[in-house]
Amino acid sequence: MDDLPLHPSAEAAVGTDGVVRDLAGDLAGALSDADGIAAELLDRLGADPLPGAVARADLLAAASLEADRLGDVLVRPEHLVLGWARATGSGLEHVRGELQGLMADHAQARYGALRPVPRADAARPPRAVLLAGVPGTGKSTLAEALAWRLRAPVFSMDWQLGALVPFGALRLDNTGPLAETNLIASTARQLQLGLDVVVDATGHRREARDRLRSVTERLGGVFVGVECVCSDEEVHRGRVEGRARGIPGWHETVSWEHVLRVKALWESWDEPHPVVDSAVESPGSALLRVLAAVGA
């Protein structure tokens, strides 16, 4: 395909030289002056993030492919950073992931800036309840039972992702940031209207849990986080491998290896919170404990 046209800020940054010599130097300085997203991306990548020199034509061709991949019609400064990684073979997937994380941060910050819709008849603050845990720990079962008791919607990460699969919207670099942003958006709107919400997600990243808590509290709500575990590995594995969830567009289950990978990524939950162990606690007992925490 032909190269996409340059946005004026990208054109100013890349200049007219035949070779761009040093991303951490001249081009990085120009990108920092031209565009906040590109400058933040370079900052995330650290000092001297991408090695080598590349011809201007090769850089623009690679940047154009990256812009097209992201559905843009112009090459912007952040696409130049992606193009540099692509043209030099220097950690392209990592750079793509960092950009998606950065875009998610910007989007989620906008939801955090929302304000509640005043209601004269509001009897109490809305509650956001996060049921978090690795796959197969019973969080979805508990989330659905809780939603029935609270008469609140459940926003499930897997259901939201399944809806996007037919459109080809999910990629390796954007699935996590997109899932977290969708959950923040759905939750924020309910809380803004003064309504309770239940969130069903892995919640393995401390930053994602903190962001959900922050958005809830800025919208005048009460955040309750619940960690779901299964202490019996044999029971846990049998549950994962034997289930069929029936989520349109999404996997019926995941592999045990995937569960172990998510476990390895789990970041500790430092503040006090209920922990529900589905290996030793009945669903009814777990529901009552969570309801007590929500009521408190």
C-alpha positions in Angstrom: 0.0 0.0 0.0 1.1 3.6 -0.4 2.4 5.4 2.7 -0.3 7.3 4.7 0.1 11.1 4.8 2.0 12.6 7.7 0.3 14.6 10.4 1.9 18.0 10.6 3.4 17.2 14.0 5.0 14.0 12.7 6.3 15.8 9.6 7.9 18.4 11.8 9.5 15.7 14.0 11.0 13.5 11.2 12.5 16.3 9.1 13.9 15.9 5.7 17.2 14.2 6.3 17.9 10.9 4.5 18.8 9.1 7.7 17.4 9.5 11.2 20.4 8.8 13.3 19.4 8.7 17.0 15.9 8.1 18.4 17.1 8.9 21.9 18.6 12.2 20.6 17.4 14.4 17.7 14.2 12.6 16.8 13.2 12.0 20.5 13.6 15.7 21.2 11.5 16.6 18.2 8.8 14.1 19.3 8.8 15.4 22.8 8.2 18.9 21.5 5.5 17.8 19.0 3.3 15.4 20.8 2.5 14.4 24.4 1.7 10.7 23.6 4.9 10.1 21.7 7.0 11.8 24.4 5.3 9.7 27.2 5.9 6.6 25.1 9.6 7.4 24.8 9.7 8.0 28.6 8.2 4.6 29.2 10.7 3.0 27.0 13.6 4.6 29.0 16.9 6.0 27.9 18.2 4.9 24.4 15.1 2.7 23.9 15.7 1.7 20.2 19.1 1.2 18.6 20.4 1.7 15.1 19.9 4.2 12.2 17.2 3.9 9.6 16.6 5.6 6.3 13.8 8.2 6.4 11.8 6.4 3.7 12.0 3.1 5.6 11.0 4.7 8.8 7.9 6.4 7.1 6.9 3.1 5.4 7.1 1.2 8.7 5.3 4.0 10.6 2.6 4.0 7.9 2.0 0.3 8.4 1.7 0.8 12.2 -0.7 3.7 11.8 -2.9 1.6 9.4 -2.8 -1.3 11.9 -4.2 1.0 14.5 -7.0 2.2 12.1 -5.5 5.7 11.7 -5.5 7.7 8.4 -2.5 9.8 9.3 1.0 9.0 10.5 1.3 10.6 14.0 4.4 11.0 16.2 3.6 7.8 18.2 3.5 5.9 14.9 7.1 7.1 14.2 8.2 5.4 17.4 6.4 2.2 16.4 7.9 2.5 12.9 11.4 2.8 14.3 10.9 -0.4 16.3 9.5 -2.2 13.2 12.2 -1.0 10.8 15.0 -1.9 13.1 13.5 -5.1 14.5 13.9 -3.8 18.1 11.2 -5.0 20.4 8.1 -4.1 18.4 5.7 -6.0 20.4 6.9 -4.4 23.6 6.6 -0.9 22.1 3.1 -1.7 20.9 2.1 -2.9 24.3 3.5 0.2 26.0 1.6 2.4 23.7 -1.7 0.6 24.3 -1.1 0.8 28.1 -0.5 4.5 27.8 -3.6 5.1 25.7 -5.6 3.1 28.3 -4.2 5.3 31.1 -5.4 8.5 29.2 -8.8 7.0 28.6 -9.4 5.8 32.1 -8.3 9.1 33.5 -11.2 10.8 31.7 -13.6 8.4 33.4 -12.0 9.2 36.7 -12.8 12.9 36.1 -16.5 12.4 35.8 -18.9 13.7 38.4 -22.0 12.1 39.9 -25.4 13.0 38.6 -27.2 14.6 41.5 -30.3 12.7 42.7 -32.5 14.1 45.4 -34.0 10.7 46.2 -30.6 8.9 46.6 -30.9 6.8 49.8 -27.2 5.8 50.0 -23.9 5.9 48.0 -23.7 3.4 45.1 -21.5 0.3 45.6 -18.9 -1.2 43.2 -18.0 -4.8 44.1 -15.0 -6.3 42.3 -14.9 -10.1 42.3 -11.3 -10.8 41.4 -9.3 -14.0 41.0 -7.6 -16.3 38.5 -9.9 -18.4 36.2 -11.8 -21.3 37.9 -11.9 -19.8 41.4 -15.7 -19.3 41.4 -15.7 -15.5 40.9 -18.3 -15.5 38.1 -20.7 -17.8 40.0 -20.4 -15.5 43.1 -20.7 -12.3 41.0 -23.9 -13.5 39.4 -25.4 -14.6 42.8 -24.4 -11.2 44.3 -25.9 -9.3 41.3 -29.3 -11.1 41.9 -29.3 -10.0 45.5 -28.3 -6.4 44.8 -30.3 -6.1 41.6 -27.2 -4.8 40.0 -25.6 -5.4 36.6 -22.6 -7.6 36.3 -19.8 -6.4 34.0 -17.7 -9.4 33.0 -14.3 -9.0 31.3 -14.8 -12.2 29.3 -18.3 -11.3 28.1 -17.1 -7.8 26.9 -14.1 -9.3 25.1 -16.2 -12.0 23.5 -18.4 -9.3 22.0 -15.4 -7.8 20.2 -14.0 -10.9 18.7 -16.2 -11.0 15.6 -15.0 -7.5 14.6 -11.3 -8.4 14.8 -10.8 -5.7 17.4 -8.6 -7.7 19.7 -4.8 -8.0 19.3 -2.0 -9.2 21.5 -1.0 -5.7 22.5 -4.4 -4.3 23.3 -6.6 -7.0 24.9 -5.6 -6.3 28.5 -5.8 -2.4 28.2 -9.0 -2.6 26.2 -10.7 -5.0 28.7 -9.7 -2.8 31.7 -10.9 0.4 30.0 -14.2 -1.2 29.0 -14.8 -2.3 32.6 -13.9 1.2 33.9 -16.2 2.9 31.4 -19.2 0.6 32.2 -18.7 0.9 36.0 -18.2 4.6 35.9 -21.5 5.3 34.1 -23.5 3.1 36.5 -21.9 4.8 39.5 -22.4 8.3 38.0 -26.1 7.5 37.9 -26.0 6.3 41.6 -26.4 2.6 40.7 -24.6 -0.4 42.2 -22.4 -2.5 39.9 -20.7 -5.9 40.2 -17.4 -6.4 38.3 -16.2 -9.9 37.3 -12.5 -9.8 36.3 -9.1 -11.3 37.1 -8.0 -8.1 38.8 -4.5 -9.5 39.1 -2.9 -6.1 38.6 -2.7 -3.8 41.6 -2.9 -0.7 39.4 -6.2 -1.9 37.8 -7.7 -2.5 41.2 -6.6 0.8 42.5 -8.0 2.6 39.4 -11.4 1.0 39.9 -11.4 2.0 43.6 -10.3 5.5 42.7 -13.0 6.0 40.0 -15.6 4.6 42.4 -14.7 6.9 45.2 -14.5 10.0 43.0 -18.0 9.3 41.9 -19.2 9.1 45.5 -19.4 5.4 45.7 -18.1 2.7 48.0 -15.6 0.1 46.7 -15.6 -3.5 47.9 -12.9 -5.8 46.6 -13.2 -9.5 47.0 -10.4 -12.0 46.2 -11.6 -15.4 45.0 -9.2 -18.4 45.4 -9.3 -22.2 45.3 -6.8 -23.7 47.7 -7.3 -27.3 46.4 -5.2 -27.5 43.2 -6.9 -30.8 42.0 -10.3 -29.4 42.4 -9.3 -26.1 40.8 -7.8 -27.8 37.8 -10.8 -30.2 37.3 -13.1 -27.2 37.4 -11.1 -25.3 34.8 -10.7 -28.2 32.4 -14.3 -29.4 32.7 -16.3 -26.2 32.3 -18.2 -24.8 29.3 -19.2 -21.2 30.0 -21.2 -20.5 26.9 -19.9 -16.9 26.4 -20.6 -15.9 22.7 -17.4 -15.3 20.9 -15.1 -16.4 23.8 -13.3 -19.5 24.8 -15.4 -22.2 26.6 -12.5 -22.5 29.1 -8.8 -21.9 29.4 -5.8 -24.2 29.8 -4.3 -25.0 33.2 -1.1 -23.5 31.9 -2.9 -20.2 31.4 -4.2 -20.3 35.0 -0.6 -20.8 36.2 0.6 -17.9 34.1 -2.1 -15.6 35.6 -1.2 -16.8 39.1 2.4 -15.9 38.4 1.4 -12.4 37.4 -0.8 -11.9 40.5 0.2 -8.7 42.5 -0.5 -8.8 46.2 -3.6 -7.1 47.6 -2.2 -5.0 50.4 -5.4 -3.5 51.9 -7.8 -5.5 54.0 -10.4 -7.4 51.9 -12.5 -10.5 52.0 -10.9 -13.7 50.6 -13.3 -16.4 49.5 -11.9 -19.9 49.1 -14.3 -22.0 46.9 -12.5 -25.2 47.8 -13.7 -25.1 51.4 -16.6 -22.6 51.5 -20.0 -23.2 50.0 -21.4 -20.7 47.4 -24.2 -19.7 49.9 -21.8 -19.1 52.7 -19.5 -17.1 50.5 -22.4 -15.0 49.2 -23.5 -14.1 52.8 -20.0 -13.1 53.7 -19.7 -10.8 50.7 -23.1 -9.3 51.3 -22.0 -8.6 54.9 -18.9 -6.8 53.5 -21.0 -4.8 51.1 -23.5 -3.9 53.7 -20.7 -2.7 56.1 
